[in-house]
Amino acid sequence: MSLVASRIGVTVGRAELLRDLSLVAECARVLAVVGPSGAGKSTLLRVWAGEQAPSAGELRFDGRPLAQVHPTSLARMRAVLPQASALRFPLTALEVATLGRLPHPGRGETRRDRDIAWAALELAEVAHLAERLAPTLSGGEQQRVQLARVLAQIWEPSPEHPRRYLLLDEPTANLDPGHAVRILARLRQFVRATDTALVLVLHDLGAASQCADDLALLHAGRCVAHGEPADVLTPERLEACFGARFDLVPAPAGRGFAVLPRPPDDLHA
Amino acid sequence: MTAARASLSAGTARRVRPVLVGLAVLVVLGALLQLAVGAAPLDLAHAVGCLVSPDPTCEPSERYILTALRLPRTLGAMVVGAGLAVSGCAMQGLFRNPLADPSLVGVSSGAALGAGLAIVLGRALPVLPGGLTQPVFAFFGGLVATWIVHALARVRGQTSVVGLLLAGIAVSALASAAIGLLGYLADDRQLRDLSLWLLGGLGGITHSVGLILVPLVGLSGVLLWRRARELDALLLGEAEAFHLGVDVERLRRRVITEVALAVGVCVAFTGIIGFVGLVVPHLLRGLVGPRHRVLIPAAALGGAALLLFADAAARTMLAPAELPVGILTSLLGAPVFLALLARVRASEFA
């Protein structure tokens, strides 16, 4: 059971955002999508979310074409965290998280829905902020509240859709290193325990190598490399994609690397 | 944690119940005031007695004033106030903007143009039974104007605030110009009807009008209330609402149709009563929170109370003459709108 993109192309106006891209997100695994800015990472996530129709190629959810899945069914099995969510209305953090339960039969208004929202807030380390108004929270706190909402959406398998999919666009962008590493580890644990497929767009190559089972490196709308993090991340490839040299140091504890970009020699202090 | 969890529900944290009870009390007080005050002041207990029982001390003239004039007007003020406030509430949710208001996005002026057409060109138009020509024209005028504003304000799938305000101003200006033209074409009687109507007053509300107003505004209010959760999801953003399974385009279409129904019908009978739809939901959002399941009924009560008191004031301030209530709500609402604009300007227009 999986989320399959085969030979996807996205063209908006004259800009080709994605080209002939094939990727699979499998259940109980973490797929990290990395690459320089403008490589098409967020576009890929939007295509997978059903938000942007591809101009070429095919998407399948559990073997069914994405376009044939009813929006409510889709919302019960896949949740999406967009890059930045600006909330202007004074909803509390708990109200935001509870809105994640909207696609489910209780419409987010039952006691069970609220318990799930609480549990999701706890996982995202924001349960202590439940009563606070979301727009008054810091950027990192707001991001974790939105993450809790997205987790609440797929907290339980719905009877007709046992598989779940989680698409997160830079969920740690505004988080401090402590929160970032804990949240990513918790997400990994959640995904394994619940047989969920997780797709993460990440800027931090080191964090991606540490938390992902599979890594996809995008550059200029194409998938340059795909596979185990240790195979994908090579200094040569990174230099070709990012235009800088990198040192890859195996992480002293655990898996993955510390990825250290090197300033060009002529700018070296 | 569990203690906090048990004591905390999003509802109680904001004191929803006291606010709703307080608003309901205000509505009752406002209604009683409406019955008692006016060109012929009546003792309140006596007035209520006349209405609820065949009181022998009740003069026929008093009974007439109460049942034929003040009762329909009281009911009308409640329904129109509630309809405008609920519509404003839905518009603000739909546009994710606390400055959206039926009159700002053109539905009122479109409805006014429709009603104006019915007044001035009435004889040339196919006459609908039961005096329905004017409301039907107002309804479609409001619908068309709202759609135009909405289409103009959308740039690359996003509704921009500035675009919304500008498109609303442009469409309203166009409607005003057309209404001006109608005024030029009108005969004396039509001109007087048109000008009085544009000032917005509840004087035209009679029993038969109440029969149309109450069910239609009630229907759209209930329909809007049923969209509460989807409107909540929309507060997160359009993409977020889509991810939660909300069909955003369909929701937008339905809400706009229902708002056009409520506002179009209200405006057809009362003329333009501004700012109720803007100020009431905005003030109440601060008290009961932005969840529409609670905010919509609170706005209905608040709008009803506001218009009851405003109309009672409008009828007594210059007694025996009567001030059009639309002038009063605009005098009250415009400064509040300016204050809102000043507060959001930093974040919106930066």
Interface residues (C-beta under 8 A of the other chain):
Chain A: A49 G50 E51 P71 T72 L74 A75 R76 A79 V80 P82 S85 A86 L87 R88 F89 P90 L91 T92 L94 E95 V96 T98 L99 G100 L102 P103 R107 G108 E109 R114 W118 A127 A130 E131 R149 Q153
Chain B: M1 R5 L8 S9 A10 A13 R96 N97 P98 R229 E230 D232 A233 L235 L236 G237 A239 E240 F242 H243 L244 G245 V246 D247 R285 G286 G289 P290 R291 R293 S347
